[in-house]
């Protein structure tokens, strides 16, 4: 079964993350399938705009921690020690570039977020051009607390330094209302209105000639590129590998292996585990 599906609906190309049984979590194949779907939409002269969404109960819950964190032993995200930073960089920059196919797409991308767009799922959403969230949906990059650095680095370019630091120093999740208020996403609406809101926006955009849409997107994106996006992503991707192979990152991996990734994530997000000392702590103590 395809992990990302594509279909054309009039002037709209619809790309859907399609691993609903795991909240569309990212595995080794999903980034390539996403880029392939973007390429299909861009090669179809009848498509004016892309709508990106997730099947099931969420947009995307990030990387599949059952495989990458909970399973014992090394994998593509955790090497045996001593580790090779450039081997890790090659893997993760590949994924970053594949997710950035949304950013580079000649057709504008509207991302529809329900449920969760967290961790690596937030990377996917924020590589889109416009994000519309349900009020009760959650977005955030919790691995900033341990075991991750957002490789696409889109937080700072969408929010500016102050708000990006607030999000990445805490690893907090925020709802759609807050995300819209601080300018992270285009708009937030009640969950029952999400589909209609995205359709209205996509239909409005689809009445513009594709060459006009392409020129406006290239013009705006080059301003971000000129601010050093590629250099920032290089640093972020190197740092992401370091976070997973640092003493604290390896402690997180061990905790996920011995207790389950859900336990490790809960302790990370609540601050009830000291990853440097590799033991539970009282956060108020």
Buried (B, 14 or more C-beta within 10 A) or exposed (E): EEBBBBEEEEBBBBBBBBBEEBBBBBBBEBBBBBBBBBEBBBEBEEBBBBBBBBBBEBBBBBBBBBBBBBBEEEEBBBBEEEBEEEEBBEBBBBBBBBBBBBBBBBBBBBBBBBBBBBBBBBBBBBBBBBBBBBBBBBBBBBBBBBBBBBBBBBBBBBBEEEBBEBBBEBBBBBBBBBBBEBEBBBBBBEBEEBBEBBBEBBBEBBEBEBEEBBEEBEEEBEEEEEEEBEEBBBEBBBBBBEBBBBEBBBBBBBBBBEBBBEBBBEBBBEBEBBBEEBEEEEEEE
